[in-house]
Each structure stands twice: as C-alpha cells, then as structure tokens.
C-alpha cells in the first residue's frame, strides 16, 4: 500500500510538471496597423486560433485587410453583430493585421495595364509606391502569378489613384528584379525583357501606341544567395 501511494504521488507530480511545461509554451504578439480592431487577447501560442473583429464600418467606404506574413492564411467573414470577422492560426512569430480604406464615392479612373514576359517564368507584383511598400519585404499575393515566357496578362491596378508605381519580379530560379518611380496609365504595357541573359533584364514601359516611355535596369540579385 505504501509503494502504491508513492507511485501515485510520483505520477501526480509528473502530471503537474507536464502542466507547468505546457503553460510555458512561447507566445507571439498580434499587432494592428489601424484603429477599430477587437480581439480577446494580443498574445497567442503557435497554432492557436486567432479571432479578430472590426466593426468601425462607414457607408460608401471600401476596406482592405491583410497580414504582413505570407505563411499565414487569413479568413475573412462578416456578420451583423461583429462586422468583419477574421480568423487565422497563429504562426511561430509576431504578426500585424493591416487595414486601409478609401471613399468609394470618390471617382478613381480605371487603370488597366498589360504585363509582357520575355525572360523566364515569374511572379509579378505591381504596387502603389507608398512608404510602406518601399520598406516592406512582404508584398502579399502576386499581382500576376506564374507568368510564362511569351505570355501576357492584363491587370487592373489596385490603388489606381497612385502617381508612382513599383514593379517587383521573382523568377523560377529566385532571381529578383525591381524598379520604382514608374508612371502607369490606362492602356500602358510593362515589358519584362533581356538582352543577352536574364541578369541584363530591364523593365520597359510602353504607352498604348507601343512607344517606349522608360527602360529601367531591373536585376537586383538572387534571393538566398550569399
């Protein structure tokens, strides 16, 4: 009987230690860029389900929400009580949930451009040239994904009231290309082309008649290369 009590005591002690170690699982911060977000807490362990509400919703306003992390899938829903409802699984690092808005009653001219790829299969991002986009290394989903050699794609630009644009390209070999300070208008063409090799690649902007407006050296380097 005495030995049985000792084993029970040891077992309970082991369970308590496991419980304590479970409580020490590291937690990561959930941060917000913008006002109006509501959440139960701002620190979560990896794998925990995060739920965030946003109910500061104005009429005649368009909203855009995104996370600054490509390895996290953000699910968005809406209900009449909470407004927008966002859920995702917490990764093993801090994340920031962003929000931008614009008055949908303000006229914004439609701006559709054509992307032409003459170099190598690549993902293409075309972004408004904001301070945030200039500094960020996370650009969200590619504006045009897996564009093959000789292929073209039409794209209606988001945030088309921007006066300057950034083009970023990552090809199948992780070569990285980037240009900024581009002026893009409706009907323009963005041509990704090279002379002798992809390391000489340029990004050319043409107007709707095909006239060349600018040619910019684009190759930056190979991602992950030392």
N, C-alpha and C positions, 0 to 999 in steps of 0.2 A: 504493500500500500504506500509505503514511504517513497519507493522508487517511482511509483506511478505519479505521485504528487510532484516529484522533482521533474519528471518528463513534461507534465502539464505546465509547470512553471517555465521551463525552458521553451516550450512551444509558444506560450503566450508572449514571452519575451521576444522570441524571433518574429512573431506577427507584429508586435509593436515596433520593432526595428524596421521591418519592411514598410509599415505605415509611415514611419518618420522619413524614410528614404524617398517614399513616393511623394511626400509633401515638399521635398526639396528639389523636385524637377524644375529646371530653369524656366523662367517666363520671359516673354518678349513683349515689347511695347507696341500698342496700337496708337498711332498718332493721326491727327486730322489737319488737313490744309483747307480751311474754310470754316464758317460758322454753321450751327444748326444740327450737327450730328449728335445722336444719343446712343449710348451703349451701356451695358451693365457694368463693365469694368474696362480698364485700359491696359491690362497686362494679362497675357494668356500663355499657357504652355503649348508646346508644339503639338499639333493635331487637334487641339480644342476647336470647337465650332464657335466662330465669332458672328454675332448678330448686331447690326448697326441700323438705326432708324434715322430718317431725315424727313422732317415734316414742315420745314420753312419753305413752303411751295407757293410761289406767286403766280397769278394768272399771266398769260402772254409772255411766259419766260421758258426758255429751253435750258435744261440742265444736262450736264455731262459729269459722270463719276468714273474714277479709275484708281487702281492701286499702283504704287511705284515698284511693283515686283512682278516679273514675268513668270515666276514659278508658282503663282497663286491664281486660282480661277475664282473670279468674283461673280456671284449670282445676284441678280437684281430682280426684285418683285415690287408690288405696290398693293397696299390695302387702305381702306378708308379711315382706319384708326391711326396707323403709324406713318402713313405716307409711303415714301420709298423704304424698302426693306432690303438690306444687303447681308449676305452670308458668305463665309469662306472658312477654310480650315487654316489655322494659324501655322505659318512656317517656322523654321528654326532661326528666325531673325526678326528684327523690328520691321514694321510696315507702316506706310502712310496712305490714308484714303483721301483722295483729292476730289474737289468739286469746282466746276466752272459753270457759269450761266451767262445767258445773253437774252436781251429782249427780242422776242420773236416777231414783234410788230415793227422793228426797225428793218428797213429794206437792206438786204445784203445781195449784191449781184451774184448770179450763178457763175461759177468759175470751173470749167471742165478742162482738164489738160490730158494730153496723151503721153504715156511713157513708152519709150522705144529702147529695147535692149539689144545691143550688137556685140556684147562682150562675153558674158557667161551667165548661166542661170543664177538668179539673185533675188533677194528680198529687197524691196524699196520702200523707204519712208519719206514722205513729203510733209514737213511740219511747219506751222507758222513760226517765224523767227522771234520767239519770246525769250526773255532772260532765263526762264525756267527750262525751256527746251535746249538752249545753248549750253546750260550747265549739266543737264541730266544725261546719264548714261543708260537710262531705261526709257524706251520710246513707245512701249505698248505694241499692239499688233501691227504688223507691216501694212502700209497703205496698199501695196501690191505685193503679194506673196508668190514666190517661186515663178518668176517671170523668165521664161526660157530664151535662149539666143534666137534672135529673129522675131521674137514675139512683141506685141504691143498691147497696151491696156489703157483704157480710158478711166479717169478718176475725177470725181467731183471733190474739190478741196474742202476740207473742214476748216472752220475759222476763216472763211474766204474774204473777210474784211482786212486780213493782214496785208501789210505793204511789202514785206520781205519774207522769204521762204528759205528753208534748209532742205537739202536733199541728202539722205544718207542711204548707203547701199552696202549690203553684205552678201558676197557671192558664195557659191557652194564650197569653196576652199577657205572660207572665213577671211578672205581679203576684204578690207574695209575702205570705203570711199565716202568722201563728204565734201560738200560745198555749201556755202551760205550766201546771204545777201542777193538772192535771186528774185527778180521780178517776174511774176507769173500772172498772166491774164487768160481770160476765156479763149480757148482755141489754141493755146500755145502747146508746143511739143518739147519734152525733155528727153534728149537722146544720150544714152549711155554708150560711148564708143571708145575705141582704142586704135592706136597706130600700129606698132609692132607687137606689143604684148599688153596684157591687162594691167601691168604695172605702169603703163603710159596712158591709162584710161582718162578720159575727160567727160565732163557733163556739159552738154551743149543745150542751149535754149533757143528754140526757133519760134517765130510768130506763126500766125495762121496761114500765111502765104509760103512758109518754108524758109524765109530769110533768117540768117543766123544773127541772133541778138547778143549772145555771150557764149564763150567757151572757157571753161574753168578746169584746171588740173584737179583731179579727184582722188587719186590713190593716196591713202594715208598709211596703211600697213596691214599686217596680218594679225588678226586677233589671237592672242595666246602665244604669239611668238616672242622670244626673249631677244 
